[in-house]
Amino acid sequence: MDKSTLRNRIKEALATMSEEAYHEQSLAIVKKVLQEPYIIEAKTIGITISNKPEVDTNHLIDELWKLGKKVAVPKCNPKTREMTFY
């Protein structure tokens, strides 16, 4: 299976997920990410702000701030496709 087909299958599965399941799965991922040694040791973390049906990163960002982490979010220049983190 190629990357494009896999991506489309995942998008379809996420689109049919209930709101409750979406939030539960997002929270489970946040808990796992927060336990990763590289997250625990990091002072600054780069992360994107999610759009549904992607994993909800808003809660993760809040938790990182509570831990005293700096969170850098990219802004993309559509002409050059370069990202600048803020």
Backbone atoms as SQL, in Angstrom:
CREATE TABLE atoms (id INTEGER PRIMARY KEY, chain TEXT, resi INTEGER, resn TEXT, atom TEXT, x REAL, y REAL, z REAL);
INSERT INTO atoms VALUES
  (1, 'A', 1, 'MET', 'N', 0.846, -1.173, 0.000),
  (2, 'A', 1, 'MET', 'CA', 0.000, 0.000, 0.000),
  (3, 'A', 1, 'MET', 'C', 0.895, 1.241, 0.000),
  (4, 'A', 2, 'ASP', 'N', 0.596, 2.183, -0.878),
  (5, 'A', 2, 'ASP', 'CA', 1.407, 3.396, -0.930),
  (6, 'A', 2, 'ASP', 'C', 0.953, 4.409, 0.121),
  (7, 'A', 3, 'LYS', 'N', 1.776, 5.405, 0.327),
  (8, 'A', 3, 'LYS', 'CA', 1.551, 6.402, 1.375),
  (9, 'A', 3, 'LYS', 'C', 0.226, 7.145, 1.175),
  (10, 'A', 4, 'SER', 'N', -0.087, 7.501, -0.047),
  (11, 'A', 4, 'SER', 'CA', -1.313, 8.242, -0.343),
  (12, 'A', 4, 'SER', 'C', -2.556, 7.425, -0.008),
  (13, 'A', 5, 'THR', 'N', -2.552, 6.152, -0.359),
  (14, 'A', 5, 'THR', 'CA', -3.691, 5.277, -0.068),
  (15, 'A', 5, 'THR', 'C', -3.863, 5.119, 1.434),
  (16, 'A', 6, 'LEU', 'N', -2.766, 4.895, 2.127),
  (17, 'A', 6, 'LEU', 'CA', -2.814, 4.746, 3.585),
  (18, 'A', 6, 'LEU', 'C', -3.346, 6.021, 4.233),
  (19, 'A', 7, 'ARG', 'N', -2.845, 7.166, 3.793),
  (20, 'A', 7, 'ARG', 'CA', -3.296, 8.444, 4.335),
  (21, 'A', 7, 'ARG', 'C', -4.803, 8.620, 4.132),
  (22, 'A', 8, 'ASN', 'N', -5.307, 8.276, 2.957),
  (23, 'A', 8, 'ASN', 'CA', -6.736, 8.406, 2.680),
  (24, 'A', 8, 'ASN', 'C', -7.567, 7.467, 3.533),
  (25, 'A', 9, 'ARG', 'N', -7.099, 6.256, 3.757),
  (26, 'A', 9, 'ARG', 'CA', -7.820, 5.314, 4.622),
  (27, 'A', 9, 'ARG', 'C', -7.887, 5.820, 6.057),
  (28, 'A', 10, 'ILE', 'N', -6.787, 6.379, 6.523),
  (29, 'A', 10, 'ILE', 'CA', -6.771, 6.915, 7.891),
  (30, 'A', 10, 'ILE', 'C', -7.707, 8.106, 8.002),
  (31, 'A', 11, 'LYS', 'N', -7.705, 8.991, 7.012),
  (32, 'A', 11, 'LYS', 'CA', -8.610, 10.143, 7.030),
  (33, 'A', 11, 'LYS', 'C', -10.067, 9.696, 7.058),
  (34, 'A', 12, 'GLU', 'N', -10.402, 8.677, 6.288),
  (35, 'A', 12, 'GLU', 'CA', -11.770, 8.152, 6.274),
  (36, 'A', 12, 'GLU', 'C', -12.155, 7.587, 7.639),
  (37, 'A', 13, 'ALA', 'N', -11.251, 6.846, 8.248),
  (38, 'A', 13, 'ALA', 'CA', -11.527, 6.276, 9.572),
  (39, 'A', 13, 'ALA', 'C', -11.715, 7.378, 10.611),
  (40, 'A', 14, 'LEU', 'N', -10.887, 8.406, 10.558),
  (41, 'A', 14, 'LEU', 'CA', -11.014, 9.521, 11.501),
  (42, 'A', 14, 'LEU', 'C', -12.303, 10.298, 11.283),
  (43, 'A', 15, 'ALA', 'N', -12.715, 10.438, 10.044),
  (44, 'A', 15, 'ALA', 'CA', -13.930, 11.194, 9.735),
  (45, 'A', 15, 'ALA', 'C', -15.185, 10.505, 10.275),
  (46, 'A', 16, 'THR', 'N', -15.133, 9.197, 10.420),
  (47, 'A', 16, 'THR', 'CA', -16.305, 8.468, 10.914),
  (48, 'A', 16, 'THR', 'C', -16.273, 8.236, 12.420),
  (49, 'A', 17, 'MET', 'N', -15.201, 8.663, 13.073),
  (50, 'A', 17, 'MET', 'CA', -15.056, 8.473, 14.515),
  (51, 'A', 17, 'MET', 'C', -16.000, 9.411, 15.266),
  (52, 'A', 18, 'SER', 'N', -16.609, 8.899, 16.329),
  (53, 'A', 18, 'SER', 'CA', -17.491, 9.737, 17.139),
  (54, 'A', 18, 'SER', 'C', -16.681, 10.823, 17.849),
  (55, 'A', 19, 'GLU', 'N', -17.340, 11.893, 18.229),
  (56, 'A', 19, 'GLU', 'CA', -16.680, 12.997, 18.932),
  (57, 'A', 19, 'GLU', 'C', -16.054, 12.512, 20.236),
  (58, 'A', 20, 'GLU', 'N', -16.776, 11.653, 20.946),
  (59, 'A', 20, 'GLU', 'CA', -16.273, 11.119, 22.216),
  (60, 'A', 20, 'GLU', 'C', -15.013, 10.276, 21.993),
  (61, 'A', 21, 'ALA', 'N', -15.050, 9.411, 20.995),
  (62, 'A', 21, 'ALA', 'CA', -13.884, 8.576, 20.705),
  (63, 'A', 21, 'ALA', 'C', -12.699, 9.431, 20.263),
  (64, 'A', 22, 'TYR', 'N', -12.979, 10.467, 19.478),
  (65, 'A', 22, 'TYR', 'CA', -11.927, 11.381, 19.019),
  (66, 'A', 22, 'TYR', 'C', -11.208, 12.009, 20.210),
  (67, 'A', 23, 'HIS', 'N', -11.973, 12.515, 21.182),
  (68, 'A', 23, 'HIS', 'CA', -11.365, 13.151, 22.355),
  (69, 'A', 23, 'HIS', 'C', -10.628, 12.135, 23.226),
  (70, 'A', 24, 'GLU', 'N', -11.205, 10.952, 23.394),
  (71, 'A', 24, 'GLU', 'CA', -10.545, 9.917, 24.196),
  (72, 'A', 24, 'GLU', 'C', -9.215, 9.502, 23.572),
  (73, 'A', 25, 'GLN', 'N', -9.209, 9.297, 22.265),
  (74, 'A', 25, 'GLN', 'CA', -7.986, 8.891, 21.575),
  (75, 'A', 25, 'GLN', 'C', -6.934, 10.000, 21.622),
  (76, 'A', 26, 'SER', 'N', -7.377, 11.247, 21.446),
  (77, 'A', 26, 'SER', 'CA', -6.444, 12.371, 21.515),
  (78, 'A', 26, 'SER', 'C', -5.807, 12.463, 22.895),
  (79, 'A', 27, 'LEU', 'N', -6.615, 12.318, 23.946),
  (80, 'A', 27, 'LEU', 'CA', -6.078, 12.377, 25.307),
  (81, 'A', 27, 'LEU', 'C', -5.105, 11.230, 25.578),
  (82, 'A', 28, 'ALA', 'N', -5.402, 10.051, 25.056),
  (83, 'A', 28, 'ALA', 'CA', -4.499, 8.911, 25.236),
  (84, 'A', 28, 'ALA', 'C', -3.151, 9.191, 24.569),
  (85, 'A', 29, 'ILE', 'N', -3.177, 9.806, 23.404),
  (86, 'A', 29, 'ILE', 'CA', -1.929, 10.137, 22.710),
  (87, 'A', 29, 'ILE', 'C', -1.161, 11.200, 23.482),
  (88, 'A', 30, 'VAL', 'N', -1.868, 12.196, 24.008),
  (89, 'A', 30, 'VAL', 'CA', -1.220, 13.251, 24.799),
  (90, 'A', 30, 'VAL', 'C', -0.505, 12.638, 26.001),
  (91, 'A', 31, 'LYS', 'N', -1.175, 11.725, 26.700),
  (92, 'A', 31, 'LYS', 'CA', -0.558, 11.074, 27.867),
  (93, 'A', 31, 'LYS', 'C', 0.726, 10.343, 27.479),
  (94, 'A', 32, 'LYS', 'N', 0.693, 9.633, 26.346),
  (95, 'A', 32, 'LYS', 'CA', 1.883, 8.908, 25.901),
  (96, 'A', 32, 'LYS', 'C', 3.013, 9.860, 25.530),
  (97, 'A', 33, 'VAL', 'N', 2.676, 10.924, 24.831),
  (98, 'A', 33, 'VAL', 'CA', 3.696, 11.898, 24.418),
  (99, 'A', 33, 'VAL', 'C', 4.358, 12.520, 25.633),
  (100, 'A', 34, 'LEU', 'N', 3.566, 12.866, 26.643),
  (101, 'A', 34, 'LEU', 'CA', 4.110, 13.513, 27.842),
  (102, 'A', 34, 'LEU', 'C', 5.033, 12.592, 28.640),
  (103, 'A', 35, 'GLN', 'N', 4.974, 11.288, 28.401),
  (104, 'A', 35, 'GLN', 'CA', 5.835, 10.333, 29.098),
  (105, 'A', 35, 'GLN', 'C', 7.141, 10.069, 28.353),
  (106, 'A', 36, 'GLU', 'N', 7.264, 10.570, 27.148),
  (107, 'A', 36, 'GLU', 'CA', 8.468, 10.334, 26.349),
  (108, 'A', 36, 'GLU', 'C', 9.667, 11.076, 26.958),
  (109, 'A', 37, 'PRO', 'N', 10.801, 10.401, 27.109),
  (110, 'A', 37, 'PRO', 'CA', 11.976, 11.039, 27.707),
  (111, 'A', 37, 'PRO', 'C', 12.407, 12.323, 26.995),
  (112, 'A', 38, 'TYR', 'N', 12.340, 12.342, 25.671),
  (113, 'A', 38, 'TYR', 'CA', 12.774, 13.555, 24.959),
  (114, 'A', 38, 'TYR', 'C', 11.836, 14.728, 25.228),
  (115, 'A', 39, 'ILE', 'N', 10.581, 14.473, 25.537),
  (116, 'A', 39, 'ILE', 'CA', 9.646, 15.546, 25.906),
  (117, 'A', 39, 'ILE', 'C', 9.947, 16.001, 27.332),
  (118, 'A', 40, 'ILE', 'N', 10.181, 15.060, 28.211),
  (119, 'A', 40, 'ILE', 'CA', 10.472, 15.380, 29.618),
  (120, 'A', 40, 'ILE', 'C', 11.734, 16.230, 29.718),
  (121, 'A', 41, 'GLU', 'N', 12.742, 15.918, 28.910),
  (122, 'A', 41, 'GLU', 'CA', 14.027, 16.616, 28.979),
  (123, 'A', 41, 'GLU', 'C', 14.043, 17.937, 28.206),
  (124, 'A', 42, 'ALA', 'N', 13.170, 18.085, 27.245),
  (125, 'A', 42, 'ALA', 'CA', 13.188, 19.267, 26.383),
  (126, 'A', 42, 'ALA', 'C', 12.748, 20.524, 27.118),
  (127, 'A', 43, 'LYS', 'N', 13.340, 21.638, 26.727),
  (128, 'A', 43, 'LYS', 'CA', 12.927, 22.936, 27.255),
  (129, 'A', 43, 'LYS', 'C', 11.985, 23.630, 26.285),
  (130, 'A', 44, 'THR', 'N', 12.200, 23.394, 24.994),
  (131, 'A', 44, 'THR', 'CA', 11.366, 23.986, 23.946),
  (132, 'A', 44, 'THR', 'C', 10.912, 22.872, 23.016),
  (133, 'A', 45, 'ILE', 'N', 9.633, 22.917, 22.654),
  (134, 'A', 45, 'ILE', 'CA', 9.069, 21.881, 21.793),
  (135, 'A', 45, 'ILE', 'C', 8.337, 22.535, 20.631),
  (136, 'A', 46, 'GLY', 'N', 8.644, 22.102, 19.427),
  (137, 'A', 46, 'GLY', 'CA', 7.949, 22.567, 18.238),
  (138, 'A', 46, 'GLY', 'C', 6.772, 21.661, 17.953),
  (139, 'A', 47, 'ILE', 'N', 5.610, 22.254, 17.702),
  (140, 'A', 47, 'ILE', 'CA', 4.393, 21.470, 17.479),
  (141, 'A', 47, 'ILE', 'C', 3.442, 22.270, 16.598),
  (142, 'A', 48, 'THR', 'N', 2.656, 21.578, 15.814),
  (143, 'A', 48, 'THR', 'CA', 1.655, 22.263, 14.994),
  (144, 'A', 48, 'THR', 'C', 0.329, 22.329, 15.736),
  (145, 'A', 49, 'ILE', 'N', -0.471, 23.298, 15.383),
  (146, 'A', 49, 'ILE', 'CA', -1.837, 23.382, 15.907),
  (147, 'A', 49, 'ILE', 'C', -2.695, 22.542, 14.977),
  (148, 'A', 50, 'SER', 'N', -3.395, 21.602, 15.560),
  (149, 'A', 50, 'SER', 'CA', -4.117, 20.624, 14.755),
  (150, 'A', 50, 'SER', 'C', -5.437, 21.155, 14.212),
  (151, 'A', 51, 'ASN', 'N', -5.859, 20.506, 13.150),
  (152, 'A', 51, 'ASN', 'CA', -7.188, 20.695, 12.576),
  (153, 'A', 51, 'ASN', 'C', -7.848, 19.328, 12.577),
  (154, 'A', 52, 'LYS', 'N', -9.097, 19.300, 13.000),
  (155, 'A', 52, 'LYS', 'CA', -9.798, 18.027, 13.010),
  (156, 'A', 52, 'LYS', 'C', -9.837, 17.484, 11.601),
  (157, 'A', 53, 'PRO', 'N', -9.562, 16.245, 11.353),
  (158, 'A', 53, 'PRO', 'CA', -9.579, 15.111, 12.277),
  (159, 'A', 53, 'PRO', 'C', -8.211, 14.718, 12.818),
  (160, 'A', 54, 'GLU', 'N', -7.213, 15.594, 12.720),
  (161, 'A', 54, 'GLU', 'CA', -5.902, 15.287, 13.281),
  (162, 'A', 54, 'GLU', 'C', -6.007, 15.177, 14.803),
  (163, 'A', 55, 'VAL', 'N', -5.028, 14.535, 15.414),
  (164, 'A', 55, 'VAL', 'CA', -4.982, 14.455, 16.876),
  (165, 'A', 55, 'VAL', 'C', -5.027, 15.874, 17.428),
  (166, 'A', 56, 'ASP', 'N', -5.895, 16.096, 18.400),
  (167, 'A', 56, 'ASP', 'CA', -6.058, 17.421, 18.993),
  (168, 'A', 56, 'ASP', 'C', -4.805, 17.790, 19.785),
  (169, 'A', 57, 'THR', 'N', -4.055, 18.775, 19.301),
  (170, 'A', 57, 'THR', 'CA', -2.816, 19.171, 19.984),
  (171, 'A', 57, 'THR', 'C', -3.036, 20.309, 20.979),
  (172, 'A', 58, 'ASN', 'N', -4.214, 20.883, 21.030),
  (173, 'A', 58, 'ASN', 'CA', -4.458, 21.995, 21.960),
  (174, 'A', 58, 'ASN', 'C', -4.247, 21.574, 23.408),
  (175, 'A', 59, 'HIS', 'N', -4.747, 20.399, 23.772),
  (176, 'A', 59, 'HIS', 'CA', -4.563, 19.918, 25.149),
  (177, 'A', 59, 'HIS', 'C', -3.083, 19.641, 25.434),
  (178, 'A', 60, 'LEU', 'N', -2.389, 19.094, 24.453),
  (179, 'A', 60, 'LEU', 'CA', -0.959, 18.828, 24.618),
  (180, 'A', 60, 'LEU', 'C', -0.192, 20.127, 24.849),
  (181, 'A', 61, 'ILE', 'N', -0.510, 21.146, 24.079),
  (182, 'A', 61, 'ILE', 'CA', 0.155, 22.447, 24.241),
  (183, 'A', 61, 'ILE', 'C', -0.101, 22.999, 25.639),
  (184, 'A', 62, 'ASP', 'N', -1.354, 22.915, 26.104),
  (185, 'A', 62, 'ASP', 'CA', -1.679, 23.379, 27.465),
  (186, 'A', 62, 'ASP', 'C', -0.868, 22.629, 28.517),
  (187, 'A', 63, 'GLU', 'N', -0.764, 21.315, 28.357),
  (188, 'A', 63, 'GLU', 'CA', -0.013, 20.512, 29.326),
  (189, 'A', 63, 'GLU', 'C', 1.478, 20.850, 29.287),
  (190, 'A', 64, 'LEU', 'N', 2.008, 21.079, 28.104),
  (191, 'A', 64, 'LEU', 'CA', 3.418, 21.463, 27.990),
  (192, 'A', 64, 'LEU', 'C', 3.674, 22.792, 28.687),
  (193, 'A', 65, 'TRP', 'N', 2.771, 23.747, 28.518),
  (194, 'A', 65, 'TRP', 'CA', 2.916, 25.038, 29.204),
  (195, 'A', 65, 'TRP', 'C', 2.880, 24.843, 30.722),
  (196, 'A', 66, 'LYS', 'N', 1.978, 23.977, 31.204),
  (197, 'A', 66, 'LYS', 'CA', 1.884, 23.714, 32.648),
  (198, 'A', 66, 'LYS', 'C', 3.197, 23.146, 33.193),
  (199, 'A', 67, 'LEU', 'N', 3.916, 22.416, 32.334),
  (200, 'A', 67, 'LEU', 'CA', 5.210, 21.842, 32.731),
  (201, 'A', 67, 'LEU', 'C', 6.358, 22.837, 32.580),
  (202, 'A', 68, 'GLY', 'N', 6.042, 24.054, 32.170),
  (203, 'A', 68, 'GLY', 'CA', 7.065, 25.081, 32.024),
  (204, 'A', 68, 'GLY', 'C', 7.830, 25.016, 30.713),
  (205, 'A', 69, 'LYS', 'N', 7.306, 24.280, 29.752),
  (206, 'A', 69, 'LYS', 'CA', 7.977, 24.156, 28.453),
  (207, 'A', 69, 'LYS', 'C', 7.626, 25.354, 27.564),
  (208, 'A', 70, 'LYS', 'N', 8.577, 25.743, 26.736),
  (209, 'A', 70, 'LYS', 'CA', 8.289, 26.717, 25.687),
  (210, 'A', 70, 'LYS', 'C', 7.762, 25.939, 24.499),
  (211, 'A', 71, 'VAL', 'N', 6.703, 26.444, 23.879),
  (212, 'A', 71, 'VAL', 'CA', 6.099, 25.768, 22.742),
  (213, 'A', 71, 'VAL', 'C', 6.229, 26.679, 21.531),
  (214, 'A', 72, 'ALA', 'N', 6.855, 26.161, 20.484),
  (215, 'A', 72, 'ALA', 'CA', 7.032, 26.912, 19.242),
  (216, 'A', 72, 'ALA', 'C', 6.097, 26.336, 18.179),
  (217, 'A', 73, 'VAL', 'N', 5.337, 27.233, 17.542),
  (218, 'A', 73, 'VAL', 'CA', 4.367, 26.830, 16.531),
  (219, 'A', 73, 'VAL', 'C', 4.789, 27.420, 15.192),
  (220, 'A', 74, 'PRO', 'N', 4.790, 26.597, 14.129),
  (221, 'A', 74, 'PRO', 'CA', 5.244, 27.104, 12.837),
  (222, 'A', 74, 'PRO', 'C', 4.177, 27.881, 12.079),
  (223, 'A', 75, 'LYS', 'N', 4.653, 28.867, 11.352),
  (224, 'A', 75, 'LYS', 'CA', 3.817, 29.567, 10.384),
  (225, 'A', 75, 'LYS', 'C', 4.470, 29.308, 9.033),
  (226, 'A', 76, 'CYS', 'N', 3.662, 28.863, 8.093),
  (227, 'A', 76, 'CYS', 'CA', 4.201, 28.497, 6.784),
  (228, 'A', 76, 'CYS', 'C', 4.006, 29.640, 5.788),
  (229, 'A', 77, 'ASN', 'N', 5.061, 29.922, 5.025),
  (230, 'A', 77, 'ASN', 'CA', 4.972, 30.873, 3.927),
  (231, 'A', 77, 'ASN', 'C', 4.576, 30.062, 2.696),
  (232, 'A', 78, 'PRO', 'N', 3.343, 30.227, 2.191),
  (233, 'A', 78, 'PRO', 'CA', 2.888, 29.380, 1.089),
  (234, 'A', 78, 'PRO', 'C', 3.693, 29.546, -0.198),
  (235, 'A', 79, 'LYS', 'N', 4.297, 30.702, -0.405),
  (236, 'A', 79, 'LYS', 'CA', 5.071, 30.924, -1.633),
  (237, 'A', 79, 'LYS', 'C', 6.373, 30.136, -1.625),
  (238, 'A', 80, 'THR', 'N', 7.058, 30.131, -0.487),
  (239, 'A', 80, 'THR', 'CA', 8.359, 29.457, -0.399),
  (240, 'A', 80, 'THR', 'C', 8.272, 28.096, 0.289),
  (241, 'A', 81, 'ARG', 'N', 7.134, 27.821, 0.925),
  (242, 'A', 81, 'ARG', 'CA', 6.916, 26.590, 1.691),
  (243, 'A', 81, 'ARG', 'C', 7.891, 26.475, 2.864),
  (244, 'A', 82, 'GLU', 'N', 8.420, 27.610, 3.310),
  (245, 'A', 82, 'GLU', 'CA', 9.303, 27.640, 4.475),
  (246, 'A', 82, 'GLU', 'C', 8.463, 27.841, 5.728),
  (247, 'A', 83, 'MET', 'N', 8.948, 27.287, 6.832),
  (248, 'A', 83, 'MET', 'CA', 8.262, 27.477, 8.098),
  (249, 'A', 83, 'MET', 'C', 9.122, 28.296, 9.030),
  (250, 'A', 84, 'THR', 'N', 8.470, 29.202, 9.745),
  (251, 'A', 84, 'THR', 'CA', 9.111, 29.987, 10.779),
  (252, 'A', 84, 'THR', 'C', 8.379, 29.662, 12.080),
  (253, 'A', 85, 'PHE', 'N', 9.151, 29.305, 13.118),
  (254, 'A', 85, 'PHE', 'CA', 8.529, 28.944, 14.396),
  (255, 'A', 85, 'PHE', 'C', 8.426, 30.158, 15.309),
  (256, 'A', 86, 'TYR', 'N', 7.263, 30.300, 15.929),
  (257, 'A', 86, 'TYR', 'CA', 6.991, 31.398, 16.860),
  (258, 'A', 86, 'TYR', 'C', 6.618, 30.840, 18.208);
